[in-house]
Amino acid sequence: MEFIKPYAALVEQELRSLPFPDVPETLYAPQRYILENGGKRVRPVLALMSCGICGKKPERALPAALAVELLHNFTLIHDDIMDQADSRRSMPSVHIKWDVPSAILSGDGLFVQSMLQLQRLSDDIDHKKVSGIFLEGINRVCEGQALDMEFENRQNVSADEYLSMIGGKTAALISASLVMGGLCGNADDRQIEHLDTIGTSLGLAFQIQDDWLDVTADPEKFGKRRAGDIYEGKKTFLMLNALENCSDTERSRIQVLLSEPVLTSEMVDEVLSLYKSCGAIDAAYNEFINYYRRAEEALHAFEQSPYKQDLLQLINYLKNREI
């Protein structure tokens, strides 16, 4: 991903310049910690690229790019608390390294920092529009997270409901990143519509691809236990597609297996076999490939530029990823 490095370097430089004082330590140390723990910076890079494809220098969108990255890390801190996750990016989660109250407060602080970044936008950029897109995106992320939590306690969840959930939880901030970058690049209404399509499609594709990789990827490359979602009983695109399209006998067997409090490797292998026979694995692959294709088609509406080529490369990289 050499082509992404100049964009990521701009983001990293700006992140390092943010004022995180030493005091109070329990507020600022966790913020520094999660930002220094890495991450691909995909969302801020998308904001910079979209500003470029709309005809302006990517640097013009740096405040918007930082806003989405700070907001993303805020969601990670709070997600880890809600999921009771002990680690993030192979490091202890913020609430584990410190404590839950400190994690909540430092996450809230990152949310404030993200909003403050938008105050740095150039005066000739429509601040009201950019802020509106950002806040709408945040609200959709919250809606998606709430639906995800509700689905844990629901027996009947449809594939369409799942797509709606990930459309908020995963796709909303990716779409907001591209649209905010476009607004910084003085995009017109038609371009904004295309950027929204690209972002939404990428977000949906990425999550469905994650579900697919969970059962098809090499665990050593993917960095996760094979079929971990099945072991944990997570509702994924594959599970819901299988339940909607298999026979009554197959559906009953899947439900019996997934209702077990602890699944053995043999049980998981049987679920995988049922997914395959129901066509769920192929359906998931076709679904995320179609979303990536939709993103590429929307991008074709923009004039040729180095930024457009970089975004096409990024889409191609994501489409073929193994992690």
C-alpha positions in Angstrom: 0.0 0.0 0.0 2.8 2.4 -0.9 0.3 4.7 -2.6 -1.4 5.4 0.7 1.6 6.5 2.6 1.7 10.2 1.6 -1.9 10.6 2.8 -1.3 8.6 6.0 1.8 10.6 6.7 -0.2 13.9 6.5 -2.7 12.4 9.0 0.0 11.1 11.4 1.8 14.5 11.3 -1.4 16.3 12.3 -2.2 13.7 15.0 1.2 14.2 16.6 0.7 17.9 16.7 -2.5 17.7 18.7 -2.3 19.2 22.2 -2.6 16.3 24.8 -1.2 17.8 28.0 0.3 15.7 30.8 -2.5 16.8 33.2 -5.0 15.5 33.9 -3.2 12.2 33.1 -6.3 10.0 33.2 -7.9 12.1 30.5 -5.1 12.6 28.0 -2.8 9.6 28.5 -5.5 7.1 27.3 -6.1 9.4 24.2 -2.5 9.4 23.3 -2.3 5.7 23.9 -5.1 4.6 21.5 -3.9 7.1 18.8 -0.4 5.8 19.0 -1.5 2.1 18.8 -1.7 2.3 15.0 -4.6 1.6 12.8 -4.8 1.9 9.0 -6.2 5.4 9.0 -8.5 4.5 6.1 -11.2 6.9 7.0 -9.1 10.1 7.1 -7.2 8.9 4.0 -10.6 8.7 2.2 -11.4 12.2 3.3 -8.2 13.5 1.8 -8.6 11.5 -1.5 -12.2 12.7 -2.0 -11.1 16.3 -1.6 -8.5 15.6 -4.3 -10.8 14.0 -6.8 -13.1 17.0 -6.4 -10.3 19.3 -7.6 -8.7 20.7 -4.5 -5.5 19.9 -2.6 -6.0 17.1 -0.1 -4.4 19.2 2.7 -7.5 21.4 2.6 -9.5 18.5 4.1 -7.1 17.7 7.0 -9.3 19.1 9.7 -12.2 16.9 8.5 -9.8 13.9 8.2 -8.7 14.4 11.8 -12.3 14.8 12.9 -13.3 11.4 11.5 -10.2 9.6 12.9 -10.6 11.0 16.4 -14.3 10.1 16.3 -13.4 6.6 15.1 -11.1 6.1 18.0 -13.7 7.4 20.4 -16.1 4.7 19.1 -13.3 2.0 19.6 -12.8 2.9 23.2 -16.5 2.7 24.0 -17.1 -0.4 21.8 -14.4 -2.2 23.8 -16.2 -1.4 27.0 -19.6 -2.5 25.7 -18.1 -5.7 24.2 -15.9 -6.3 27.3 -13.0 -6.7 24.9 -9.6 -7.1 26.7 -7.5 -6.1 23.7 -7.4 -3.8 20.7 -4.7 -3.9 18.0 -2.9 -6.6 20.1 -2.6 -4.2 23.0 -4.7 -3.9 26.2 -7.9 -2.0 25.7 -8.1 1.4 27.3 -10.5 0.3 30.0 -8.2 -2.6 30.8 -5.0 -0.5 30.9 -6.7 2.2 33.0 -10.3 1.6 34.2 -13.8 2.0 32.8 -14.5 5.5 34.1 -11.2 6.8 32.7 -12.0 5.0 29.4 -15.4 6.6 29.1 -14.1 10.1 29.9 -11.1 9.8 27.5 -13.5 8.6 24.8 -15.8 11.6 25.4 -12.8 13.8 25.2 -11.9 12.5 21.8 -15.4 13.2 20.7 -15.0 16.8 21.7 -11.6 17.0 20.1 -13.1 15.7 16.8 -15.7 18.5 16.9 -13.0 21.1 17.6 -11.1 20.0 14.5 -14.0 21.2 12.3 -13.5 24.7 13.7 -10.2 24.7 11.7 -11.8 24.4 8.3 -11.1 27.2 5.9 -13.7 30.1 5.9 -14.7 29.4 2.3 -15.9 25.9 3.2 -19.5 25.4 4.2 -19.0 24.6 7.9 -22.7 24.0 8.5 -22.9 21.4 5.8 -19.7 19.6 6.9 -20.8 19.6 10.6 -24.2 18.4 9.6 -22.8 15.4 7.6 -20.5 14.6 10.5 -23.2 14.7 13.2 -25.6 12.7 11.0 -22.9 10.1 10.6 -22.3 9.9 14.3 -26.0 9.4 15.0 -26.2 6.6 12.4 -23.1 4.9 14.0 -25.0 5.0 17.4 -28.1 3.6 15.8 -26.1 0.8 14.2 -24.5 0.0 17.5 -27.8 -0.1 19.3 -29.3 -2.4 16.6 -26.2 -4.7 17.0 -26.8 -4.9 20.7 -30.6 -5.6 20.2 -29.8 -8.3 17.7 -27.9 -10.3 20.3 -31.1 -10.9 22.2 -33.4 -11.5 19.2 -33.9 -14.9 17.6 -35.3 -13.7 14.3 -33.1 -11.1 12.5 -33.4 -10.8 8.7 -30.5 -10.3 6.3 -32.0 -6.9 5.3 -32.0 -5.8 9.0 -28.4 -6.9 9.2 -27.5 -4.7 6.2 -29.3 -1.8 7.8 -27.4 -2.3 11.0 -23.9 -2.4 9.4 -25.0 0.5 7.2 -25.0 2.5 10.3 -22.3 0.9 12.5 -19.7 0.4 9.7 -20.7 2.3 6.6 -22.0 5.6 8.0 -18.6 7.0 9.1 -16.9 5.8 5.9 -19.5 7.7 3.8 -19.2 10.7 6.0 -15.5 10.7 5.5 -15.8 10.8 1.8 -18.6 13.4 1.7 -16.9 15.7 4.2 -13.7 15.5 2.1 -15.8 16.3 -1.0 -17.4 19.3 0.6 -13.9 20.6 1.5 -13.1 20.2 -2.2 -16.2 22.2 -3.2 -18.1 19.2 -4.6 -21.4 19.8 -6.3 -24.6 17.9 -5.4 -24.0 15.2 -8.0 -20.5 14.6 -6.8 -21.7 14.4 -3.2 -24.3 11.8 -4.2 -21.6 9.7 -5.8 -19.3 10.0 -2.8 -22.0 8.9 -0.5 -22.6 5.8 -2.8 -18.9 5.0 -2.7 -18.7 5.3 1.0 -21.8 3.4 1.8 -20.9 0.6 -0.7 -17.3 0.3 0.8 -18.6 0.1 4.3 -21.2 -2.6 3.5 -18.6 -4.5 1.4 -16.0 -4.4 4.1 -18.2 -5.8 6.8 -19.7 -8.6 4.7 -16.2 -9.4 3.5 -15.1 -9.6 7.2 -17.9 -12.1 7.8 -16.8 -14.1 4.8 -13.1 -14.0 5.7 -14.0 -15.3 9.2 -14.8 -18.7 7.6 -12.6 -18.7 4.5 -9.3 -16.9 5.4 -6.0 -18.4 6.6 -6.2 -17.8 10.4 -2.5 -16.9 10.5 -3.0 -14.2 7.9 -6.4 -13.0 9.1 -5.1 -12.8 12.7 -8.3 -14.4 14.2 -9.5 -17.9 15.0 -11.2 -19.6 12.1 -15.0 -19.4 12.3 -14.6 -17.3 15.4 -18.0 -15.7 14.7 -19.7 -19.1 14.8 -18.0 -20.0 18.1 -19.2 -16.7 19.6 -22.7 -17.1 18.1 -22.5 -13.7 16.3 -25.2 -12.9 13.8 -23.4 -12.4 10.5 -24.5 -12.1 6.9 -23.6 -15.8 6.3 -25.7 -17.0 9.3 -28.7 -15.0 8.3 -28.5 -15.8 4.6 -28.2 -19.5 5.4 -31.3 -19.4 7.7 -33.3 -17.6 5.1 -32.4 -19.9 2.2 -31.8 -23.4 3.6 -34.4 -26.2 3.9 -36.5 -26.5 7.1 -34.4 -29.5 8.2 -31.1 -27.6 7.6 -32.5 -24.5 9.4 -33.5 -26.5 12.4 -30.1 -28.1 12.6 -28.3 -24.8 12.4 -30.5 -23.4 15.1 -29.9 -26.4 17.4 -26.1 -26.2 16.9 -26.0 -22.4 17.4 -28.1 -22.7 20.6 -25.4 -24.8 22.3 -23.7 -22.8 25.1 -20.3 -24.1 24.0 -19.6 -25.4 20.5 -17.0 -28.0 19.7 -14.8 -27.9 16.6 -17.0 -30.7 15.2 -20.1 -28.7 15.7 -18.6 -25.7 14.0 -17.4 -27.8 11.1 -21.0 -29.0 10.7 -22.3 -25.4 10.7 -19.7 -24.5 8.0 -20.8 -27.5 6.0 -24.5 -26.3 6.2 -23.4 -22.8 5.3 -21.8 -24.2 2.2 -24.7 -26.4 1.2 -27.1 -23.5 1.6 -25.0 -21.3 -0.6 -24.4 -18.7 2.1 -20.6 -18.6 1.6 -20.9 -18.0 -2.1 -23.8 -15.5 -1.5 -21.6 -13.5 0.9 -18.8 -13.4 -1.6 -21.1 -12.2 -4.4 -22.6 -9.6 -2.1 -19.4 -7.9 -1.1 -18.0 -8.0 -4.6 -21.2 -6.4 -5.9 -20.8 -3.6 -3.4 -17.2 -3.0 -4.3 -18.3 -2.9 -8.0 -20.9 -0.3 -7.1 -18.2 1.8 -5.5 -16.0 1.6 -8.5 -18.9 2.5 -10.9 -19.7 5.6 -8.8 -16.0 6.6 -8.8 -16.0 6.5 -12.7 -18.2 9.6 -12.6 -15.2 11.7 -11.6 -12.6 13.1 -13.9 -9.2 11.4 -14.2 -6.6 12.5 -11.6 -3.9 10.9 -9.5 -6.3 11.0 -6.5 -8.9 9.0 -8.5 -6.3 6.4 -9.4 -5.2 6.2 -5.7 -8.8 5.7 -4.6 -9.3 3.0 -7.2 -6.1 1.3 -6.0 -7.5 1.5 -2.4 -10.8 -0.1 -3.4 -8.9 -2.9 -5.3 -6.7 -3.5 -2.3 -9.7 -3.8 0.1 -11.5 -6.0 -2.4 -8.6 -8.5 -2.5 -7.5 -8.3 1.2 -6.8 -11.4 3.3 -6.9 -9.6 6.6 
